[in-house]
């Protein structure tokens, strides 16, 4: 057949190039994203950090993926969760002081665009199971109004694992009110009494996986109650730890092992229903372990509520067949605020609708071993800090006493303020960071704590965290130029922070009429 005039025939090589180009530009299906958040799991509470607590499923998942060994969270529940879902430091949302308490008329600001909303825009089905703790005084604050297609869990910070009740002292009424805190969507969920929350949440997550229609990618946020107090667990999980004499630690160990089993059941379901090969699973704690409730961060200093490494260095890993390198440890600097841009990028979405992010896309650092784009991390600045769980023994401070003079008193940043910042290998802490002891695992030493020798009036520390993760050697006198630089960075952030939003309790929170905690405004 004659060629059409003026049209040159395509050579075989050109056809091949065109096909290859089309293949290259054809987008891979968006991955399923599963984000598992443990509550109060300490650095020293997992097998791969040398714990006597058995975590075989978590150990195996981390060993087959990428363990994040320089990964940071915030020292408390609400702050970590707010940064996880907003990608923004708490100094930018007004949540830099403590947590959202049950009767406070507060929630993660409604003008913040959250991770599930961005994933919805990218075509994802979004589900949340478990602990919310980002405010619930108005219906607009609820998970189903913030980007989740479905929600099943509890709204406050803690409760009974079996009855799902939370008891709260309502100070304005001088009455302690106990009420149910359990929701399916926006409705109160009854019928789950005497059922252990970790098991219920895992079953719901598996049901969501089993019923997922694979033409749309899945985002599942499973936020466990485990292993936050109260220390409750079925007896069979404690029996294997009968050798642990410390009663709190024995209960806690059983709780960790049950949660480990739950994560294993979750990943088994992802494989059974054909989702695993295109899934990225992120596992993270929300803060350091609470040593007063069985948790442990050994050999790190401090605990939950503090800005020491024991409060903020988090247990975390990524497991996925989609990782370009597996079976490795990452020592790159990564923060909980980085998950929003990282997961949205993996989803093929965009972050155009958010306020300026503090998080970075760290996927290449995790998957390929490239340097992290993050070189600096603001741990927090809290001008109102009070330690609700002060040290026992020599140092019983809850805040900073009247201090002696310091060479840094004339710096731009007020060094009496509770704050910490990381830049490269350096970490600077100011004010009173919280209980400063080291807490060995029970029975490892005769001492239950190794006390700090710092004077009570000390207000500034500088550590080389890469070489001194245990925060034993203060280098502030040896490196004054580093101190000066980091104080200027703290002042930079402080000037750009929004005022603390920490409203008084509202007695209208009282659930006496409904029998369930929930929106009241």
C-alpha positions as CSV (number, residue, x, y, z in Angstrom):
1,X,0.0,0.0,0.0
2,X,1.4,3.4,-0.9
3,X,2.6,5.7,1.9
4,X,0.6,8.9,2.5
5,X,2.4,11.8,1.0
6,X,4.5,13.8,3.5
7,X,4.3,11.3,6.3
8,X,7.5,9.4,7.0
9,X,7.2,5.8,8.2
10,X,8.1,5.1,11.9
11,X,11.3,3.1,12.1
12,X,11.2,-0.1,14.3
13,X,13.6,1.6,16.8
14,X,11.2,4.6,17.1
15,X,8.3,2.3,17.8
16,X,10.3,0.6,20.6
17,X,11.3,4.0,22.1
18,X,7.7,5.1,22.0
19,X,6.5,2.0,23.8
20,X,9.3,2.3,26.4
21,X,8.3,5.9,27.0
22,X,4.7,5.0,27.5
23,X,5.7,2.3,29.9
24,X,7.9,4.7,31.8
25,X,5.2,7.3,32.1
26,X,2.5,4.8,33.0
27,X,2.0,5.3,36.7
28,X,2.3,2.4,39.0
29,X,-0.8,1.9,41.1
30,X,-0.7,4.0,44.3
31,X,0.4,1.9,47.2
32,X,-1.8,1.0,50.2
33,X,-0.7,2.9,53.2
34,X,-0.9,1.4,56.7
35,X,0.2,3.5,59.7
36,X,0.3,1.7,63.0
37,X,0.8,3.9,66.1
38,X,1.6,2.4,69.5
39,X,0.9,4.4,72.7
40,X,3.8,4.9,75.2
41,X,6.0,2.2,73.8
42,X,9.5,2.8,75.1
43,X,12.9,2.6,73.4
44,X,13.9,-0.3,75.7
45,X,10.6,-2.3,75.2
46,X,11.3,-4.1,71.9
47,X,13.5,-7.1,71.1
48,X,15.8,-5.4,68.7
49,X,16.9,-2.9,71.4
50,X,17.8,-5.8,73.8
51,X,14.6,-5.9,75.8
52,X,13.6,-9.1,77.7
53,X,10.1,-8.4,76.4
54,X,9.3,-10.7,73.5
55,X,8.3,-8.9,70.3
56,X,9.0,-11.5,67.5
57,X,6.5,-10.1,64.9
58,X,7.8,-6.5,65.3
59,X,11.4,-7.7,65.3
60,X,10.8,-9.6,62.1
61,X,9.0,-6.8,60.3
62,X,11.7,-4.3,61.2
63,X,14.5,-6.7,60.3
64,X,12.9,-7.2,56.9
65,X,12.4,-3.5,56.3
66,X,14.1,-0.4,57.5
67,X,14.5,0.2,61.2
68,X,14.6,3.9,62.0
69,X,17.2,4.4,64.7
70,X,17.3,8.2,64.7
71,X,13.6,8.7,64.6
72,X,11.8,11.3,66.8
73,X,8.4,11.9,68.1
74,X,7.1,14.4,70.7
75,X,7.1,13.5,74.4
76,X,3.3,13.3,74.7
77,X,0.2,11.9,73.0
78,X,-1.6,15.0,71.6
79,X,1.5,16.8,70.3
80,X,2.8,13.7,68.5
81,X,-0.6,12.9,66.9
82,X,-1.1,16.6,65.9
83,X,2.3,16.7,64.1
84,X,1.7,13.3,62.5
85,X,-1.6,14.3,60.9
86,X,-0.8,18.0,60.2
87,X,2.9,17.8,59.3
88,X,3.4,21.0,61.4
89,X,5.3,21.7,64.7
90,X,3.0,22.2,67.7
91,X,4.4,25.8,68.1
92,X,2.4,26.5,64.9
93,X,-0.9,25.0,66.1
94,X,-1.0,26.4,69.6
95,X,-0.7,22.8,71.1
96,X,2.8,23.2,72.5
97,X,1.7,22.8,76.2
98,X,0.8,19.4,77.5
99,X,-2.2,17.5,75.9
100,X,-5.9,18.1,75.3
101,X,-7.6,17.1,78.5
102,X,-11.2,15.7,78.4
103,X,-13.1,18.9,79.4
104,X,-11.0,21.4,77.5
105,X,-12.8,23.1,74.6
106,X,-9.9,22.5,72.2
107,X,-9.0,20.5,69.2
108,X,-6.4,20.4,66.4
109,X,-7.3,23.7,64.7
110,X,-10.0,23.3,62.1
111,X,-8.1,25.4,59.5
112,X,-5.3,22.8,59.4
113,X,-5.6,20.4,56.4
114,X,-4.8,16.9,57.6
115,X,-3.1,13.8,56.1
116,X,-6.4,11.9,55.5
117,X,-7.9,14.8,53.7
118,X,-4.9,15.0,51.4
119,X,-5.1,11.3,50.8
120,X,-8.8,11.5,50.0
121,X,-8.0,14.1,47.4
122,X,-5.5,11.6,45.9
123,X,-8.2,9.0,45.5
124,X,-7.7,7.0,48.7
125,X,-10.3,5.3,50.9
126,X,-9.4,6.5,54.5
127,X,-10.1,4.5,57.7
128,X,-9.1,5.2,61.3
129,X,-9.3,2.7,64.1
130,X,-8.3,3.4,67.8
131,X,-7.2,6.5,69.8
132,X,-8.0,10.0,68.5
133,X,-6.9,12.4,71.2
134,X,-7.0,15.5,69.0
135,X,-10.1,17.1,70.6
136,X,-13.8,16.4,70.4
137,X,-15.7,19.2,72.1
138,X,-17.4,20.1,68.7
139,X,-18.6,17.6,66.1
140,X,-16.3,19.4,63.6
141,X,-13.3,18.1,65.5
142,X,-14.2,14.4,65.1
143,X,-12.2,12.1,62.8
144,X,-15.0,11.7,60.4
145,X,-15.0,15.5,59.9
146,X,-11.2,15.6,59.4
147,X,-10.8,13.3,56.4
148,X,-11.6,9.8,57.6
149,X,-14.3,7.9,55.7
150,X,-14.8,5.7,58.7
151,X,-13.8,5.8,62.4
152,X,-14.0,3.2,65.2
153,X,-12.3,3.9,68.5
154,X,-12.2,6.3,71.5
155,X,-11.8,10.1,71.5
156,X,-9.9,10.8,74.7
157,X,-6.4,10.0,75.9
158,X,-6.9,6.8,77.9
159,X,-9.6,4.6,79.3
160,X,-10.3,1.1,80.7
161,X,-9.3,-1.6,78.2
162,X,-12.4,-3.7,78.9
163,X,-15.2,-1.4,79.9
164,X,-14.0,1.4,77.7
165,X,-15.0,3.9,80.4
166,X,-13.1,7.0,81.3
167,X,-13.4,8.6,84.8
168,X,-12.6,12.4,84.9
169,X,-12.7,14.9,87.8
170,X,-14.7,17.8,86.6
171,X,-13.2,20.5,88.8
172,X,-15.8,23.2,88.4
173,X,-18.5,20.7,89.7
174,X,-16.1,18.9,92.1
175,X,-17.4,15.6,90.8
176,X,-15.7,12.6,89.2
177,X,-17.7,11.4,86.3
178,X,-17.2,8.0,84.7
179,X,-18.7,7.4,81.2
180,X,-18.2,5.4,78.0
181,X,-15.8,6.6,75.4
182,X,-16.3,4.4,72.3
183,X,-17.5,5.4,68.9
184,X,-18.4,3.8,65.6
185,X,-18.4,6.7,63.2
186,X,-20.0,9.5,65.2
187,X,-22.4,7.2,67.1
188,X,-21.7,5.8,70.6
189,X,-20.7,2.2,70.3
190,X,-22.1,-0.2,72.9
191,X,-21.9,-3.9,73.0
192,X,-18.1,-4.1,73.4
193,X,-17.9,-4.4,77.2
194,X,-15.4,-6.9,78.6
195,X,-13.7,-7.1,75.2
196,X,-10.0,-6.1,75.2
197,X,-9.5,-3.0,73.1
198,X,-6.4,-4.2,71.3
199,X,-8.2,-7.3,70.0
200,X,-11.3,-5.3,69.0
201,X,-9.3,-2.7,67.1
202,X,-7.3,-5.4,65.3
203,X,-10.4,-7.3,64.3
204,X,-12.0,-4.1,62.9
205,X,-8.8,-3.3,61.0
206,X,-8.7,-6.8,59.5
207,X,-12.4,-6.5,58.6
208,X,-11.6,-3.3,56.7
209,X,-8.7,-5.0,54.9
210,X,-10.9,-8.0,54.0
211,X,-13.7,-5.8,52.6
212,X,-11.5,-3.4,50.7
213,X,-12.2,-2.9,47.0
214,X,-8.8,-2.9,45.5
215,X,-9.6,-0.5,42.6
216,X,-9.0,2.3,45.2
217,X,-5.9,2.5,47.3
218,X,-6.3,2.1,51.1
219,X,-5.1,4.3,53.9
220,X,-5.5,2.7,57.3
221,X,-4.5,4.5,60.5
222,X,-4.5,2.0,63.4
223,X,-3.9,3.9,66.6
224,X,-3.6,1.3,69.4
225,X,-4.5,2.0,73.0
226,X,-1.6,-0.3,73.9
227,X,0.5,0.1,75.9
228,X,-0.7,3.1,77.7
229,X,-1.9,2.7,81.3
230,X,-4.1,1.4,82.9
231,X,-2.0,-1.8,83.0
232,X,-4.5,-4.4,81.9
233,X,-4.0,-7.5,79.8
234,X,-5.5,-11.1,79.7
235,X,-3.8,-13.3,82.3
236,X,-2.3,-15.7,79.6
237,X,0.0,-12.9,78.3
238,X,1.4,-12.3,81.8
239,X,2.2,-15.9,82.6
240,X,5.2,-16.0,80.3
241,X,6.7,-13.1,82.3
242,X,6.3,-14.7,85.8
243,X,10.1,-14.2,86.3
244,X,9.6,-10.4,86.2
245,X,9.2,-9.5,89.9
246,X,8.1,-5.9,89.3
247,X,4.3,-6.1,89.0
248,X,3.9,-3.1,86.7
249,X,6.6,-4.3,84.4
250,X,5.1,-7.8,84.3
251,X,1.7,-6.4,83.3
252,X,3.3,-4.1,80.8
253,X,5.4,-6.9,79.2
254,X,2.2,-8.9,78.6
255,X,0.6,-5.8,77.0
256,X,3.5,-5.3,74.6
257,X,3.5,-9.0,73.6
258,X,-0.2,-8.9,72.9
259,X,0.2,-5.8,70.7
260,X,3.1,-7.5,68.9
261,X,0.8,-10.4,68.1
262,X,-1.9,-8.0,66.9
263,X,0.5,-6.3,64.4
264,X,1.5,-9.8,63.2
265,X,-2.2,-10.6,62.6
266,X,-2.7,-7.4,60.8
267,X,0.2,-8.0,58.4
268,X,-1.0,-11.6,57.9
269,X,-4.4,-10.2,56.8
270,X,-2.7,-7.8,54.3
271,X,-1.0,-10.8,52.7
272,X,-4.1,-13.1,52.9
273,X,-6.3,-10.6,51.1
274,X,-3.7,-9.7,48.4
275,X,-2.8,-6.2,49.5
276,X,0.7,-6.7,51.0
277,X,2.8,-6.6,47.8
278,X,1.6,-3.0,47.2
279,X,1.6,-1.8,50.8
280,X,3.9,0.5,52.8
281,X,3.5,-0.2,56.5
282,X,4.8,2.4,59.0
283,X,5.1,1.5,62.7
284,X,5.8,4.1,65.3
285,X,5.4,4.9,69.0
286,X,3.8,8.2,69.9
287,X,6.4,9.1,72.6
288,X,8.9,7.5,75.0
289,X,7.9,5.0,77.6
290,X,6.4,6.0,81.0
291,X,8.7,4.5,83.6
292,X,6.0,5.0,86.3
293,X,3.7,2.6,84.3
294,X,6.0,-0.2,83.4
295,X,7.7,1.4,80.3
296,X,11.4,1.7,79.8
297,X,13.8,3.7,77.6
298,X,17.1,2.3,78.7
299,X,19.9,3.3,78.1
300,X,18.4,6.7,77.1
301,X,17.8,9.4,79.7
302,X,14.4,10.5,80.9
303,X,10.9,9.3,80.0
304,X,7.5,10.4,78.6
305,X,6.8,14.1,79.3
306,X,10.5,15.0,79.0
307,X,12.7,16.4,76.2
308,X,15.5,14.0,77.1
309,X,16.1,11.3,74.5
310,X,14.0,8.9,76.5
311,X,11.0,11.1,76.0
312,X,11.4,11.9,72.3
313,X,13.5,9.2,70.5
314,X,11.0,6.8,69.1
315,X,10.7,3.2,68.2
316,X,9.9,3.0,64.5
317,X,10.3,1.1,61.3
318,X,9.0,0.9,57.7
319,X,8.1,-2.6,56.2
320,X,7.2,-2.9,52.6
321,X,8.0,-5.0,49.4
322,X,8.3,-1.6,47.7
323,X,11.4,-0.6,49.6
324,X,14.5,-0.4,47.4
325,X,16.7,-1.6,50.2
326,X,15.6,-3.9,53.0
327,X,17.1,-5.4,56.1
328,X,18.9,-2.3,57.1
329,X,19.0,0.4,59.8
330,X,18.6,4.0,59.0
331,X,20.5,6.5,61.1
332,X,19.1,9.5,59.2
333,X,17.3,12.2,61.1
334,X,13.5,11.6,60.8
335,X,10.6,13.1,62.7
336,X,6.9,12.2,63.1
337,X,5.9,15.4,61.2
338,X,7.7,13.9,58.1
339,X,5.1,11.2,57.6
340,X,2.5,13.6,56.0
341,X,4.7,14.9,53.1
342,X,6.3,11.4,52.7
343,X,3.0,9.5,52.5
344,X,1.2,12.1,50.4
345,X,4.1,12.0,47.9
346,X,4.0,8.2,47.8
347,X,0.2,8.5,47.1
348,X,0.8,10.7,44.1
349,X,-1.0,13.6,45.9
350,X,0.1,17.1,46.7
351,X,0.3,19.3,49.7
352,X,-0.8,22.5,48.1
353,X,-3.7,23.0,50.5
354,X,-1.8,22.9,53.7
355,X,-0.2,25.6,55.7
356,X,3.6,25.7,55.5
357,X,4.9,22.3,56.5
358,X,7.6,21.5,59.0
359,X,7.8,17.9,57.8
360,X,10.0,16.7,54.9
361,X,9.5,13.9,52.3
362,X,12.0,11.3,53.7
363,X,11.1,8.4,51.4
364,X,14.4,8.3,49.5
365,X,16.3,8.5,52.8
366,X,14.3,5.5,54.0
367,X,14.0,3.4,50.8
368,X,17.3,4.2,49.1
369,X,19.6,5.3,52.0
370,X,20.1,8.8,50.7
371,X,20.8,11.6,53.2
372,X,17.7,12.9,55.0
373,X,16.5,16.4,53.8
374,X,16.0,17.1,57.5
375,X,19.1,18.6,59.2
376,X,17.3,20.4,62.0
377,X,14.5,19.4,64.4
378,X,12.7,21.6,66.9
379,X,11.7,19.3,69.8
380,X,9.5,22.0,71.4
381,X,9.2,25.4,73.1
382,X,6.8,25.5,76.0
383,X,6.8,28.7,78.0
384,X,4.2,27.2,80.5
385,X,5.9,23.8,81.1
386,X,5.1,22.0,84.4
387,X,6.1,18.3,84.9
388,X,3.0,16.4,86.0
389,X,5.2,13.4,86.8
390,X,8.2,14.8,88.7
391,X,11.2,12.7,89.7
392,X,11.3,10.9,93.0
393,X,14.4,11.2,95.2
394,X,16.8,14.1,95.1
395,X,15.3,16.1,92.2
396,X,11.6,16.6,92.9
397,X,11.2,19.6,90.6
398,X,8.1,20.2,88.5
399,X,9.4,23.4,87.0
400,X,12.6,25.5,87.2
401,X,13.4,27.2,90.6
402,X,15.0,30.6,90.9
403,X,18.3,30.2,89.1
404,X,21.9,31.2,89.5
405,X,23.3,33.5,86.9
406,X,24.5,32.0,83.6
407,X,26.7,33.2,80.8
408,X,23.8,32.8,78.5
409,X,21.4,35.0,80.5
410,X,21.9,37.9,78.0
411,X,21.2,35.7,74.9
412,X,18.3,36.5,72.7
413,X,16.4,33.4,73.9
414,X,15.2,33.0,77.5
415,X,17.2,29.9,78.7
416,X,14.7,29.4,81.6
417,X,12.1,28.3,79.0
418,X,11.5,24.6,78.5
419,X,12.8,24.0,75.0
420,X,15.1,21.7,72.9
421,X,16.4,21.8,69.4
422,X,18.5,19.4,67.3
423,X,20.8,20.5,64.5
424,X,23.1,18.0,62.8
425,X,24.8,16.0,65.7
426,X,24.1,18.7,68.3
427,X,21.2,18.9,70.7
428,X,20.5,21.9,73.0
429,X,18.1,21.8,75.9
430,X,17.1,24.8,78.0
431,X,15.0,25.4,81.1
432,X,13.7,22.3,83.0
433,X,13.5,19.5,80.4
434,X,11.7,17.1,82.8
435,X,12.8,14.3,85.0
436,X,16.5,13.8,84.2
437,X,17.2,10.3,85.6
438,X,18.2,7.2,83.7
439,X,15.9,4.3,84.5
440,X,17.4,0.8,84.0
441,X,14.9,-2.0,83.2
442,X,13.6,-3.5,86.5
443,X,15.9,-6.2,87.9
444,X,18.8,-5.2,85.6
445,X,20.4,-3.2,88.4
446,X,19.8,-2.9,92.2
447,X,19.0,0.7,91.6
448,X,15.6,1.6,90.1
449,X,17.1,4.8,88.8
450,X,20.5,6.4,88.2
451,X,20.2,10.0,89.3
452,X,21.5,13.0,87.5
453,X,24.4,14.9,89.2
454,X,23.2,18.2,87.6
455,X,22.5,21.0,90.1
456,X,18.8,21.9,90.4
457,X,19.4,25.3,89.0
458,X,21.1,24.2,85.8
459,X,19.3,25.6,82.7
460,X,21.3,24.7,79.6
461,X,22.8,21.6,78.1
462,X,24.6,20.8,74.9
463,X,25.2,17.2,73.7
464,X,26.7,15.5,70.7
465,X,23.8,13.1,70.3
466,X,25.4,11.0,67.6
467,X,28.2,10.0,69.9
468,X,26.5,10.5,73.2
469,X,22.8,9.4,72.8
470,X,22.6,8.8,76.6
471,X,23.1,12.5,77.2
472,X,25.9,12.1,79.8
473,X,28.5,14.7,78.7
474,X,27.4,18.3,78.6
475,X,29.6,20.1,76.1
476,X,28.1,23.6,76.4
477,X,31.3,25.1,78.0
478,X,33.5,23.5,75.3
479,X,31.5,24.7,72.4
480,X,30.0,28.1,73.2
481,X,29.7,29.0,69.5
482,X,27.4,26.0,68.9
483,X,25.3,27.1,71.9
484,X,25.0,30.6,70.5
485,X,23.9,29.3,67.1
486,X,21.3,27.0,68.5
487,X,19.9,29.6,70.9
488,X,19.5,31.9,67.9
489,X,17.6,29.1,66.1
490,X,15.3,28.7,69.2
491,X,14.7,32.4,69.2
492,X,13.9,32.2,65.4
493,X,11.2,29.6,66.1
494,X,9.9,31.3,69.2
495,X,9.3,34.6,67.3
496,X,7.3,32.6,64.7
497,X,5.3,30.5,67.1
498,X,1.6,31.1,67.8
499,X,0.4,31.7,71.4
500,X,-0.3,28.6,73.5
501,X,-3.9,27.6,73.3
502,X,-4.7,25.9,76.6
503,X,-8.3,26.8,77.6
504,X,-9.9,26.3,81.0
505,X,-12.1,23.3,81.5
506,X,-15.7,23.7,80.4
507,X,-18.1,22.0,82.9
508,X,-20.6,21.5,80.0
509,X,-18.4,18.5,79.1
510,X,-20.2,16.6,81.8
511,X,-21.6,13.4,80.1
512,X,-24.1,12.7,82.9
513,X,-27.1,13.1,80.5
514,X,-25.8,10.9,77.7
515,X,-23.6,8.4,79.6
516,X,-20.8,8.9,77.0
517,X,-18.0,11.3,76.4
518,X,-18.5,13.3,73.2
519,X,-19.0,16.8,71.7
520,X,-20.9,19.3,73.9
521,X,-20.4,22.7,72.3
